Amino acid sequence: MLSYIRYCLLFIVTLGFLGCSTAQVNSDRSDEKKGESAERLDNSLLWEISGASLVESSYLFGTIHMINSEDYFLPSGTLSAIDASEKLVFEIDMADMENPLKLMPLLQKAFMKGDTTLKDLMTGEDYNLVKDHFDEMGLPLFLLERIKPMFLTVFASGDFDPTQLQSGQIKSYEMEFAQMARTGGKETDGLETVEFQISVFDDIPYKEQAAMLVEGIKSSDIEDDMFRELIALYKSQDLEALYGLMKEDDSIMDYEDALLNKRNLNWIPIMEQMMKEQRTFFAVGAGHLAGQKGVINLLRNAGYKVEAYSG
């Protein structure tokens, strides 16, 4: 599978290219064992949020950022939930992804600080492996020496092709929902900025990013098999199994707090305020929903009723 980190960056970078063309924290894994386990979730991507001080319910949808068009589907109740909502909210406001000025942080964050280069981060053998790989792709490595290894994993995977989104071969749930919002004259917003989301990946030291780049090149066939498993689980709407698959990815679990847990916690008060103001449809990565520190359990702990919704 594309690791979660590479997968998220692939989505951000791809949208960044489309937008421009149109205009040290380690996870404490023992916490879940110490605390009370989260209730087993129903198989559903779509959830209704009610109770507490809400006058009207809002909705929560778990996305997969990019998916082949033949695998794209909308669970029962999705369109009615969007129609009933006044605002659609994503991890990043999709309108920002069409604004070149908002995308400048993406370009600025692509380069390593100081005079660090790829040669400083890996053995000669690994460097030659990476060089040969990019040479075969027609990308001379000397042009990429100062780009952060994590960004290079996007290009190295061979999955970076913005035209596939434009042609419809690949769909993005976020882009589809954003189009529905525009068609329906609905407001959109984001729980984070582009700059913040990119900065999250800076918690991973350059040397570890380089190691992930090398490992990704070596294990592309295995990752493809795991990605197919991820798609199958997503289509079955099994959030628990999706979360379990993510936890098998060491690149996630070493930085679970920074990549998932802290962000989930940050989102709750923002979501609460938005839900009080108007009926809202939230669409965030499905990997954020399950688990003790997932968004669904955090909302329940805050006093909200969160139930699977099918219209």
GUVEXRO-956164 format. One record per residue: x, y, z of N, C-alpha, C in turn. Coordinates in nm, 3 decimals. Layout:
      nc1      nc2      nc3     cac1     cac2     cac3      cc1      cc2      cc3
        X        Y        Z        X        Y        Z        X        Y        Z
...
END
This chain:
      nc1      nc2      nc3     cac1     cac2     cac3      cc1      cc2      cc3
    0.085   -0.119    0.000    0.000    0.000    0.000    0.088    0.123    0.000
    0.039    0.233   -0.056    0.104    0.360   -0.029    0.095    0.378    0.122
    0.205    0.409    0.187    0.195    0.435    0.330    0.100    0.552    0.349
    0.040    0.561    0.468   -0.055    0.669    0.495    0.010    0.804    0.470
    0.135    0.818    0.511    0.205    0.945    0.496    0.220    0.980    0.349
    0.270    0.885    0.270    0.291    0.911    0.129    0.158    0.935    0.059
    0.056    0.860    0.100   -0.076    0.872    0.040   -0.135    1.011    0.061
   -0.124    1.063    0.185   -0.177    1.197    0.214   -0.100    1.305    0.137
    0.032    1.289    0.131    0.112    1.385    0.056    0.079    1.379   -0.092
    0.055    1.259   -0.144    0.019    1.244   -0.284   -0.106    1.325   -0.314
   -0.204    1.318   -0.224   -0.330    1.391   -0.243   -0.305    1.542   -0.241
   -0.229    1.589   -0.142   -0.205    1.733   -0.129   -0.126    1.786   -0.247
   -0.019    1.713   -0.284    0.065    1.758   -0.394   -0.011    1.756   -0.526
   -0.090    1.651   -0.549   -0.167    1.642   -0.674   -0.264    1.759   -0.684
   -0.338    1.787   -0.577   -0.431    1.899   -0.580   -0.356    2.031   -0.593
   -0.237    2.037   -0.533   -0.156    2.157   -0.545   -0.119    2.185   -0.689
   -0.078    2.082   -0.762   -0.042    2.099   -0.903   -0.164    2.138   -0.984
   -0.279    2.077   -0.955   -0.401    2.112   -1.027   -0.441    2.255   -0.997
   -0.429    2.295   -0.870   -0.465    2.431   -0.831   -0.378    2.534   -0.898
   -0.248    2.509   -0.903   -0.156    2.603   -0.965   -0.182    2.612   -1.115
   -0.224    2.503   -1.175   -0.245    2.506   -1.319   -0.373    2.580   -1.355
   -0.465    2.588   -1.258   -0.588    2.660   -1.284   -0.582    2.800   -1.227
   -0.511    2.831   -1.163   -0.498    2.968   -1.113   -0.352    2.985   -1.060
    0.870    1.509    1.612    0.965    1.437    1.693    0.894    1.374    1.806
    0.755    1.369    1.750    0.663    1.320    1.852    0.640    1.173    1.828
    0.661    1.088    1.928    0.635    0.946    1.916    0.505    0.913    1.986
    0.433    0.817    1.932    0.305    0.779    1.990    0.326    0.692    2.113
    0.245    0.718    2.217    0.245    0.629    2.334    0.138    0.525    2.309
    0.179    0.411    2.257    0.080    0.312    2.217    0.014    0.245    2.336
    0.066    0.267    2.455    0.009    0.201    2.572   -0.118    0.270    2.619
   -0.148    0.392    2.570   -0.264    0.466    2.617   -0.393    0.389    2.596
   -0.408    0.328    2.478   -0.533    0.258    2.452   -0.548    0.138    2.542
   -0.438    0.078    2.584   -0.445   -0.037    2.673   -0.482    0.007    2.814
   -0.434    0.127    2.854   -0.461    0.175    2.989   -0.605    0.222    3.002
   -0.653    0.296    2.897   -0.785    0.355    2.905   -0.893    0.260    2.863
   -1.015    0.309    2.874   -1.130    0.229    2.833   -1.133    0.220    2.681
   -1.155    0.103    2.628   -1.155    0.085    2.484   -1.276    0.153    2.422
   -1.258    0.203    2.301   -1.369    0.265    2.229   -1.468    0.157    2.189
   -1.596    0.196    2.183   -1.701    0.102    2.143   -1.679    0.060    1.998
   -1.703   -0.067    1.970   -1.690   -0.119    1.834   -1.785   -0.043    1.742
   -1.733    0.009    1.630   -1.814    0.090    1.539   -1.888    0.003    1.439
   -2.008    0.049    1.401   -2.080   -0.015    1.292   -2.003    0.007    1.162
   -2.026   -0.079    1.064   -1.965   -0.060    0.933   -2.039    0.052    0.860
   -1.983    0.169    0.860   -2.045    0.284    0.796   -1.941    0.393    0.775
   -1.949    0.460    0.662   -1.864    0.577    0.637   -1.935    0.706    0.676
   -2.068    0.700    0.688   -2.149    0.819    0.714   -2.213    0.812    0.852
   -2.197    0.922    0.929   -2.244    0.927    1.067   -2.321    1.056    1.093
   -2.423    1.042    1.178   -2.503    1.158    1.219   -2.460    1.200    1.360
   -2.437    1.329    1.378   -2.395    1.384    1.507   -2.512    1.464    1.563
   -2.556    1.428    1.683   -2.669    1.498    1.744   -2.647    1.506    1.895
   -2.745    1.566    1.964   -2.737    1.574    2.110   -2.655    1.692    2.158
   -2.615    1.684    2.287   -2.545    1.795    2.353   -2.629    1.921    2.336
   -2.572    2.028    2.287   -2.646    2.153    2.274   -2.690    2.181    2.130
   -2.682    2.079    2.043   -2.715    2.101    1.903   -2.866    2.110    1.882
   -2.905    2.210    1.806   -3.046    2.224    1.768   -3.078    2.130    1.653
   -2.986    2.119    1.558   -3.000    2.029    1.445   -2.877    1.939    1.436
   -2.897    1.820    1.385   -2.785    1.728    1.372   -2.694    1.770    1.257
   -2.568    1.727    1.266   -2.470    1.744    1.159   -2.422    1.606    1.116
   -2.331    1.601    1.020   -2.291    1.472    0.964   -2.138    1.462    0.953
   -2.089    1.338    0.958   -1.946    1.309    0.949   -1.927    1.196    0.848
   -1.839    1.220    0.750   -1.813    1.121    0.646   -1.664    1.089    0.641
   -1.631    0.959    0.635   -1.492    0.918    0.625   -1.453    0.899    0.479
   -1.361    0.979    0.431   -1.322    0.974    0.290   -1.199    0.886    0.270
   -1.178    0.848    0.144   -1.049    0.803    0.099   -1.011    0.907   -0.006
   -0.895    0.969    0.010   -0.867    1.092   -0.064   -0.869    1.072   -0.215
   -0.819    0.958   -0.263   -0.821    0.931   -0.407   -0.852    0.783   -0.429
   -0.935    0.756   -0.529   -0.979    0.620   -0.554   -1.006    0.605   -0.703
   -0.982    0.487   -0.759   -1.013    0.463   -0.899   -1.163    0.485   -0.922
   -1.196    0.541   -1.036   -1.335    0.578   -1.062   -1.430    0.458   -1.051
   -1.382    0.338   -1.091   -1.471    0.221   -1.084   -1.499    0.177   -0.940
   -1.417    0.221   -0.845   -1.439    0.185   -0.704   -1.514    0.293   -0.627
   -1.532    0.408   -0.689   -1.599    0.520   -0.622   -1.747    0.489   -0.602
   -1.799    0.518   -0.484   -1.941    0.499   -0.455   -1.982    0.594   -0.344
   -2.112    0.617   -0.333   -2.166    0.699   -0.225   -2.262    0.614   -0.143
   -2.233    0.595   -0.014   -2.324    0.517    0.071   -2.463    0.579    0.077
   -2.561    0.498    0.104   -2.698    0.546    0.117   -2.706    0.658    0.221
   -2.774    0.765    0.186   -2.793    0.876    0.279   -2.695    0.990    0.259
   -2.588    0.968    0.181   -2.486    1.072    0.165   -2.543    1.196    0.099
   -2.612    1.179   -0.012   -2.664    1.295   -0.085   -2.769    1.370   -0.003
   -2.852    1.297    0.069   -2.954    1.365    0.151   -2.889    1.440    0.267
   -2.780    1.385    0.322   -2.709    1.454    0.430   -2.644    1.582    0.379
   -2.584    1.575    0.260   -2.523    1.695    0.201   -2.631    1.798    0.170
   -2.741    1.751    0.115   -2.850    1.842    0.080   -2.905    1.913    0.204
   -2.909    1.842    0.317   -2.964    1.899    0.440   -2.866    1.993    0.509
   -2.740    1.987    0.472   -2.637    2.067    0.538   -2.620    2.204    0.472
   -2.583    2.302    0.552   -2.561    2.437    0.501   -2.415    2.460    0.464
   -2.325    2.383    0.523   -2.182    2.401    0.499   -2.115    2.265    0.489
   -2.015    2.255    0.400   -1.931    2.135    0.389   -1.791    2.170    0.434
   -1.738    2.089    0.525   -1.607    2.117    0.586   -1.514    2.000    0.564
   -1.391    2.031    0.517   -1.291    1.929    0.488   -1.171    1.948    0.580
   -1.074    1.858    0.573   -0.950    1.879    0.648   -0.889    2.013    0.606
   -0.882    2.035    0.475   -0.838    2.162    0.418   -0.952    2.213    0.331
   -0.984    2.341    0.341   -1.088    2.398    0.257   -1.049    2.378    0.111
   -1.133    2.307    0.036   -1.099    2.275   -0.102   -1.088    2.400   -0.189
   -1.154    2.507   -0.148   -1.141    2.633   -0.223   -0.998    2.685   -0.218
   -0.928    2.657   -0.107   -0.789    2.701   -0.093   -0.698    2.629   -0.192
   -0.736    2.507   -0.230   -0.653    2.429   -0.320   -0.661    2.479   -0.464
   -0.749    2.577   -0.489   -0.758    2.637   -0.621   -0.701    2.778   -0.621
   -0.643    2.817   -0.507   -0.589    2.952   -0.492   -0.436    2.944   -0.487
   -0.366    2.988   -0.591   -0.219    2.979   -0.593   -0.153    3.046   -0.473
   -0.211    3.153   -0.424   -0.152    3.222   -0.309   -0.156    3.134   -0.184
   -0.264    3.058   -0.171   -0.277    2.968   -0.055   -0.186    2.847   -0.069
   -0.144    2.818   -0.193   -0.061    2.700   -0.217    0.088    2.729   -0.208
    0.125    2.854   -0.191    0.267    2.888   -0.180    0.338    2.812   -0.069
    0.272    2.791    0.049    0.339    2.712    0.154    0.379    2.572    0.107
    0.301    2.515    0.015    0.332    2.382   -0.037    0.467    2.383   -0.108
    0.493    2.484   -0.187    0.619    2.495   -0.259    0.734    2.526   -0.163
    0.709    2.615   -0.067    0.812    2.654    0.028    0.853    2.539    0.119
    0.757    2.452    0.149    0.784    2.341    0.242    0.849    2.221    0.174
    0.864    2.225    0.044    0.917    2.110   -0.028    1.067    2.093   -0.011
    1.137    2.199    0.026    1.284    2.194    0.032    1.335    2.179    0.176
    1.444    2.104    0.190    1.506    2.086    0.321    1.574    2.214    0.367
    1.583    2.230    0.496    1.647    2.349    0.552    1.799    2.339    0.538
    1.863    2.457    0.539    2.008    2.460    0.533    2.060    2.408    0.400
    2.175    2.340    0.406    2.236    2.288    0.283    2.230    2.135    0.277
    2.136    2.077    0.352    2.121    1.931    0.353    2.080    1.880    0.216
    2.142    1.770    0.174    2.107    1.705    0.048    2.078    1.557    0.073
    2.026    1.491   -0.027    1.995    1.349   -0.014    2.119    1.267    0.019
    2.233    1.303   -0.037    2.356    1.229   -0.012    2.394    1.229    0.136
    2.352    1.333    0.207    2.383    1.342    0.351    2.298    1.249    0.435
    2.193    1.194    0.377    2.091    1.123    0.455    2.091    0.972    0.438
    2.170    0.921    0.343    2.165    0.777    0.316    2.301    0.724    0.275
    2.313    0.594    0.282    2.438    0.529    0.241    2.457    0.544    0.090
    2.581    0.522    0.046    2.609    0.529   -0.096    2.526    0.429   -0.175
    2.508    0.309   -0.118    2.430    0.205   -0.186    2.285    0.249   -0.204
    2.226    0.302   -0.095    2.087    0.346   -0.103    2.073    0.466   -0.196
    2.171    0.555   -0.193    2.165    0.671   -0.281    2.166    0.627   -0.428
    2.250    0.529   -0.460    2.255    0.480   -0.598    2.124    0.413   -0.638
    2.061    0.343   -0.542    1.931    0.281   -0.568    1.828    0.388   -0.605
    1.825    0.494   -0.524    1.731    0.603   -0.549    1.763    0.671   -0.682
    1.891    0.695   -0.705    1.933    0.762   -0.830    1.891    0.681   -0.952
    1.917    0.550   -0.949    1.879    0.465   -1.061    1.728    0.465   -1.083
    1.653    0.466   -0.972    1.507    0.464   -0.982    1.456    0.590   -1.052
    1.507    0.706   -1.012    1.462    0.831   -1.072    1.516    0.847   -1.214
    1.636    0.795   -1.240    1.689    0.799   -1.376    1.597    0.723   -1.471
    1.548    0.607   -1.426    1.457    0.526   -1.508    1.326    0.600   -1.534
    1.290    0.688   -1.441    1.167    0.766   -1.458    1.190    0.892   -1.541
    1.317    0.916   -1.577    1.348    1.036   -1.654    1.358    1.161   -1.569
    1.385    1.142   -1.439    1.400    1.254   -1.347    1.541    1.253   -1.289
    1.634    1.329   -1.346    1.772    1.331   -1.294    1.774    1.372   -1.147
    1.840    1.291   -1.064    1.835    1.314   -0.920    1.904    1.444   -0.879
    1.999    1.492   -0.959    2.069    1.614   -0.919    1.974    1.734   -0.915
    1.862    1.722   -0.984    1.762    1.829   -0.979    1.676    1.823   -0.853
    1.683    1.709   -0.783    1.594    1.685   -0.669    1.669    1.676   -0.536
    1.799    1.701   -0.538    1.885    1.677   -0.421    1.838    1.742   -0.293
    1.778    1.860   -0.301    1.743    1.934   -0.180    1.595    1.924   -0.145
    1.519    1.847   -0.223    1.378    1.829   -0.190    1.365    1.727   -0.077
    1.274    1.751    0.015    1.253    1.661    0.127    1.221    1.520    0.075
    1.285    1.419    0.133    1.260    1.281    0.087    1.113    1.242    0.089
    1.036    1.296    0.185    0.895    1.261    0.192    0.820    1.306    0.068
    0.859    1.421    0.012    0.797    1.466   -0.112    0.840    1.379   -0.228
    0.963    1.334   -0.225    1.013    1.250   -0.334    0.941    1.116   -0.339
    0.891    1.068   -0.226    0.818    0.942   -0.226    0.693    0.951   -0.314
    0.637    1.072   -0.325    0.520    1.092   -0.409    0.557    1.065   -0.555
    0.668    1.121   -0.599    0.711    1.102   -0.737    0.764    0.960   -0.759
    0.834    0.906   -0.660    0.897    0.774   -0.674    0.794    0.664   -0.689
    0.676    0.683   -0.633    0.575    0.577   -0.635    0.521    0.550   -0.774
    0.538    0.649   -0.865    0.480    0.634   -0.998    0.331    0.662   -1.000
    0.275    0.699   -0.883    0.131    0.727   -0.875    0.099    0.874   -0.895
    0.202    0.956   -0.910    0.179    1.100   -0.923    0.145    1.134   -1.067
    0.019    1.152   -1.094   -0.027    1.190   -1.227   -0.153    1.273   -1.213
   -0.138    1.405   -1.200   -0.253    1.492   -1.182   -0.357    1.479   -1.292
   -0.316    1.439   -1.412   -0.411    1.431   -1.523   -0.516    1.322   -1.500
   -0.486    1.225   -1.415   -0.584    1.118   -1.389   -0.706    1.172   -1.315
   -0.686    1.274   -1.232   -0.800    1.339   -1.168   -0.878    1.423   -1.270
   -0.804    1.489   -1.357   -0.869    1.572   -1.458   -0.948    1.488   -1.558
   -0.895    1.371   -1.593   -0.959    1.286   -1.692   -1.073    1.202   -1.634
   -1.078    1.191   -1.501   -1.183    1.111   -1.438   -1.144    0.968   -1.410
   -1.019    0.929   -1.443   -0.974    0.793   -1.412   -0.968    0.771   -1.261
   -0.933    0.876   -1.190   -0.929    0.873   -1.044   -1.025    0.979   -0.992
   -1.094    0.947   -0.886   -1.184    1.043   -0.822   -1.136    1.076   -0.682
   -1.167    1.194   -0.638   -1.141    1.238   -0.502   -1.274    1.268   -0.436
   -1.300    1.206   -0.322   -1.425    1.235   -0.252   -1.434    1.382   -0.216
   -1.321    1.439   -0.174   -1.321    1.580   -0.138   -1.357    1.667   -0.258
   -1.299    1.637   -0.374   -1.328    1.717   -0.492   -1.472    1.698   -0.538
   -1.524    1.576   -0.528   -1.663    1.551   -0.565   -1.758    1.628   -0.473
   -1.731    1.622   -0.342   -1.816    1.693   -0.247   -1.806    1.845   -0.264
   -1.686    1.893   -0.293   -1.667    2.037   -0.314   -1.747    2.084   -0.435
   -1.750    2.001   -0.539   -1.830    2.036   -0.657   -1.979    2.039   -0.624
   -2.023    1.944   -0.540   -2.162    1.944   -0.497   -2.194    2.070   -0.419
   -2.099    2.115   -0.337   -2.119    2.237   -0.260   -2.133    2.358   -0.353
   -2.045    2.365   -0.454   -2.053    2.476   -0.548   -2.185    2.475   -0.624
   -2.225    2.356   -0.670   -2.351    2.344   -0.744   -2.470    2.384   -0.658
   -2.463    2.348   -0.530   -2.574    2.378   -0.439   -2.563    2.512   -0.371
   -2.461    2.590   -0.405   -2.443    2.721   -0.345   -2.414    2.716   -0.196
   -2.346    2.609   -0.154   -2.316    2.592   -0.012   -2.176    2.640    0.021
   -2.159    2.686    0.142   -2.030    2.733    0.191   -1.938    2.614    0.219
   -1.807    2.634    0.200   -1.709    2.532    0.238   -1.610    2.592    0.336
   -1.541    2.505    0.410   -1.443    2.551    0.508   -1.346    2.437    0.534
   -1.244    2.463    0.614   -1.146    2.361    0.648   -1.117    2.358    0.797
   -1.079    2.241    0.847   -1.041    2.227    0.987   -0.894    2.265    1.008
   -0.817    2.268    0.899   -0.676    2.303    0.904   -0.641    2.386    0.781
   -0.527    2.451    0.784   -0.476    2.520    0.667   -0.382    2.427    0.590
   -0.356    2.459    0.464   -0.260    2.384    0.386   -0.124    2.385    0.454
   -0.085    2.502    0.502    0.047    2.518    0.565    0.059    2.430    0.688
   -0.047    2.424    0.771   -0.040    2.340    0.890   -0.032    2.193    0.853
   -0.113    2.150    0.758   -0.114    2.007    0.725    0.022    1.962    0.672
    0.085    2.045    0.590    0.218    2.010    0.541    0.319    2.010    0.655
    0.304    2.104    0.749    0.401    2.115    0.860    0.398    1.993    0.950
    0.284    1.922    0.954    0.274    1.801    1.037    0.381    1.700    0.999
    0.410    1.690    0.870    0.507    1.591    0.824    0.650    1.629    0.862
    0.671    1.755    0.903    0.805    1.797    0.944    0.845    1.739    1.079
    0.751    1.675    1.147    0.786    1.606    1.271    0.872    1.483    1.244
    0.875    1.440    1.120    0.955    1.322    1.082    1.094    1.369    1.039
    1.200    1.331    1.108    1.336    1.373    1.072    1.372    1.335    0.930
    1.459    1.414    0.869    1.497    1.391    0.730    1.552    1.250    0.708
    1.634    1.202    0.803    1.693    1.070    0.784    1.586    0.961    0.782
    1.483    0.976    0.863    1.375    0.877    0.862    1.292    0.890    0.735
    1.275    1.012    0.687    1.207    1.031    0.559    1.284    0.961    0.448
    1.418    0.974    0.452    1.503    0.910    0.350    1.490    0.759    0.356
    1.485    0.705    0.478    1.470    0.560    0.494    1.337    0.513    0.438
    1.230    0.593    0.458    1.099    0.558    0.403    1.101    0.562    0.251
    1.173    0.659    0.195    1.185    0.669    0.049    1.250    0.542   -0.008
    1.360    0.501    0.053    1.431    0.381    0.007    1.343    0.258    0.021
    1.278    0.245    0.136    1.192    0.128    0.160    1.075    0.126    0.063
    1.021    0.244    0.032    0.909    0.251   -0.061    0.947    0.203   -0.200
    1.069    0.238   -0.243    1.116    0.194   -0.374    1.138    0.044   -0.376
    1.188   -0.011   -0.265    1.217   -0.154   -0.258    1.091   -0.239   -0.249
    0.983   -0.186   -0.192    0.867   -0.269   -0.160    0.741   -0.226   -0.234
    0.755   -0.172   -0.354    0.639   -0.119   -0.425    0.533   -0.226   -0.453
    0.575   -0.349   -0.486    0.478   -0.455   -0.517    0.395   -0.492   -0.394
    0.463   -0.501   -0.278    0.392   -0.534   -0.154    0.292   -0.424   -0.121
    0.334   -0.298   -0.138    0.245   -0.187   -0.106    0.124   -0.185   -0.198
    0.141   -0.223   -0.323    0.028   -0.228   -0.415   -0.076   -0.328   -0.365
   -0.032   -0.444   -0.316   -0.124   -0.544   -0.262   -0.199   -0.490   -0.141
   -0.127   -0.419   -0.055   -0.190   -0.364    0.065   -0.288   -0.252    0.029
   -0.256   -0.176   -0.076   -0.348   -0.071   -0.117   -0.479   -0.130   -0.168
   -0.470   -0.242   -0.240   -0.592   -0.310   -0.285   -0.674   -0.357   -0.166
   -0.605   -0.403   -0.061   -0.676   -0.444    0.061   -0.745   -0.325    0.125
   -0.676   -0.212    0.126   -0.735   -0.090    0.184   -0.862   -0.051    0.109
   -0.859   -0.057   -0.024   -0.976   -0.021   -0.104   -1.092   -0.115   -0.074
   -1.062   -0.245   -0.063   -1.167   -0.343   -0.034   -1.232   -0.315    0.102
   -1.150   -0.283    0.202   -1.204   -0.250    0.334   -1.286   -0.122    0.330
   -1.239   -0.026    0.252   -1.314    0.100    0.242   -1.451    0.076    0.180
   -1.455   -0.004    0.075   -1.582   -0.030    0.008   -1.677   -0.109    0.098
   -1.622   -0.185    0.193   -1.707   -0.256    0.290   -1.744   -0.165    0.407
   -1.691   -0.043    0.408   -1.719    0.059    0.511   -1.677    0.014    0.651
   -1.574   -0.068    0.657   -1.527   -0.122    0.785   -1.417   -0.032    0.841
   -1.457    0.070    0.917   -1.362    0.167    0.972   -1.265    0.103    1.071
   -1.315    0.004    1.146   -1.229   -0.063    1.245   -1.115   -0.137    1.174
   -1.147   -0.208    1.067   -1.045   -0.283    0.994   -0.949   -0.188    0.923
   -1.001   -0.077    0.872   -0.915    0.023    0.808   -0.815    0.078    0.907
   -0.863    0.109    1.026   -0.776    0.162    1.131   -0.672    0.057    1.170
   -0.715   -0.070    1.177   -0.621   -0.177    1.209   -0.514   -0.191    1.105
   -0.551   -0.176    0.977   -0.452   -0.184    0.870   -0.352   -0.071    0.879
   -0.401    0.048    0.912   -0.311    0.162    0.930   -0.212    0.138    1.042
   -0.258    0.074    1.149   -0.171    0.052    1.264   -0.061   -0.050    1.233
   -0.077   -0.124    1.123    0.029   -0.215    1.081    0.141   -0.141    1.008
    0.115   -0.016    0.972    0.212    0.065    0.898    0.302    0.135    1.000
    0.426    0.089    1.011    0.517    0.147    1.110    0.540    0.296    1.089
    0.533    0.341    0.964    0.554    0.484    0.939    0.443    0.568    1.000
    0.326    0.507    1.024    0.218    0.577    1.092    0.237    0.574    1.242
    0.258    0.453    1.294    0.252    0.436    1.438    0.366    0.507    1.511
    0.480    0.524    1.445    0.589    0.598    1.508    0.554    0.744    1.528
    0.457    0.794    1.450    0.420    0.935    1.457    0.268    0.951    1.467
    0.206    0.855    1.533    0.060    0.854    1.541    0.006    0.979    1.609
    0.071    1.024    1.714    0.022    1.142    1.784    0.019    1.264    1.694
    0.129    1.287    1.622    0.138    1.406    1.536    0.047    1.396    1.415
    0.041    1.277    1.353   -0.033    1.262    1.229   -0.182    1.243    1.249
   -0.221    1.182    1.361   -0.362    1.150    1.381   -0.418    1.208    1.511
   -0.366    1.162    1.625   -0.430    1.190    1.753   -0.442    1.338    1.786
   -0.332    1.411    1.774   -0.337    1.553    1.808   -0.427    1.631    1.714
   -0.423    1.593    1.589   -0.510    1.660    1.492   -0.656    1.633    1.524
   -0.689    1.508    1.556   -0.826    1.474    1.593   -0.873    1.559    1.711
   -0.789    1.569    1.813   -0.823    1.650    1.930   -0.843    1.796    1.894
   -0.757    1.847    1.807   -0.768    1.987    1.765   -0.899    2.013    1.692
   -0.946    1.913    1.619   -1.066    1.932    1.538   -1.194    1.943    1.621
   -1.199    1.876    1.737   -1.326    1.866    1.811   -1.384    2.003    1.848
   -1.310    2.093    1.914   -1.370    2.224    1.945   -1.407    2.304    1.821
   -1.332    2.288    1.712   -1.367    2.358    1.588   -1.498    2.304    1.533
   -1.512    2.172    1.534   -1.635    2.110    1.487   -1.753    2.152    1.574
   -1.732    2.155    1.705   -1.840    2.192    1.797   -1.893    2.332    1.765
   -1.802    2.426    1.746   -1.843    2.563    1.716   -1.918    2.571    1.584
   -1.867    2.501    1.483   -1.932    2.502    1.352   -2.071    2.441    1.359
   -2.086    2.331    1.433   -2.216    2.263    1.442   -2.318    2.348    1.516
   -2.273    2.428    1.611   -2.364    2.517    1.684   -2.416    2.627    1.593
   -2.334    2.670    1.499   -2.371    2.781    1.412   -2.461    2.739    1.297
   -2.438    2.620    1.240   -2.520    2.574    1.129   -2.501    2.425    1.106
   -2.593    2.366    1.036   -2.587    2.223    1.007   -2.469    2.198    0.911
   -2.379    2.109    0.951   -2.252    2.094    0.879   -2.228    1.949    0.839
   -2.169    1.932    0.722   -2.127    1.801    0.672   -1.974    1.801    0.672
   -1.916    1.719    0.760   -1.771    1.709    0.772   -1.722    1.590    0.690
   -1.618    1.611    0.610   -1.560    1.502    0.532   -1.410    1.499    0.558
   -1.364    1.398    0.632   -1.222    1.384    0.666   -1.178    1.241    0.638
   -1.047    1.220    0.630   -0.994    1.088    0.601   -1.051    0.982    0.695
   -1.092    0.867    0.638   -1.156    0.761    0.717   -1.066    0.712    0.830
   -0.935    0.722    0.813   -0.843    0.678    0.918   -0.851    0.759    1.045
   -0.915    0.875    1.039   -0.929    0.960    1.158   -1.050    0.924    1.243
   -1.137    0.837    1.194   -1.266    0.817    1.262   -1.263    0.712    1.372
   -1.195    0.601    1.352   -1.200    0.491    1.448   -1.091    0.503    1.554
   -1.099    0.416    1.654   -1.000    0.414    1.760   -1.041    0.497    1.881
   -0.976    0.471    1.994   -1.008    0.543    2.117   -0.990    0.693    2.100
   -0.889    0.732    2.023   -0.863    0.874    2.001   -0.912    0.920    1.864
   -1.002    0.841    1.805   -1.062    0.879    1.678   -1.171    0.982    1.699
   -1.210    1.048    1.591   -1.307    1.157    1.598   -1.441    1.112    1.653
   -1.488    0.993    1.613   -1.618    0.947    1.661   -1.618    0.929    1.812
   -1.516    0.862    1.866   -1.510    0.840    2.009   -1.490    0.972    2.086
   -1.411    1.063    2.031   -1.388    1.192    2.096   -1.518    1.273    2.102
   -1.596    1.269    1.996   -1.725    1.339    1.997   -1.820    1.276    2.099
   -1.820    1.144    2.105   -1.905    1.078    2.204   -1.863    1.114    2.346
   -1.732    1.118    2.369   -1.682    1.156    2.502   -1.719    1.300    2.537
   -1.739    1.384    2.434   -1.777    1.524    2.456   -1.927    1.540    2.476
   -1.999    1.429    2.473   -2.143    1.434    2.502   -2.234    1.425    2.382
   -2.179    1.404    2.264   -2.262    1.396    2.145   -2.304    1.252    2.117
   -2.416    1.238    2.053   -2.463    1.108    2.005   -2.416    1.097    1.860
   -2.335    0.995    1.832   -2.280    0.975    1.697   -2.322    0.836    1.651
   -2.409    0.832    1.551   -2.465    0.704    1.504   -2.450    0.692    1.353
   -2.433    0.566    1.308   -2.429    0.541    1.164   -2.557    0.592    1.101
   -2.545    0.652    0.984   -2.660    0.716    0.917   -2.675    0.661    0.776
   -2.800    0.630    0.738   -2.825    0.580    0.604   -2.943    0.652    0.538
   -2.980    0.765    0.596   -3.088    0.844    0.536   -3.225    0.809    0.590
END
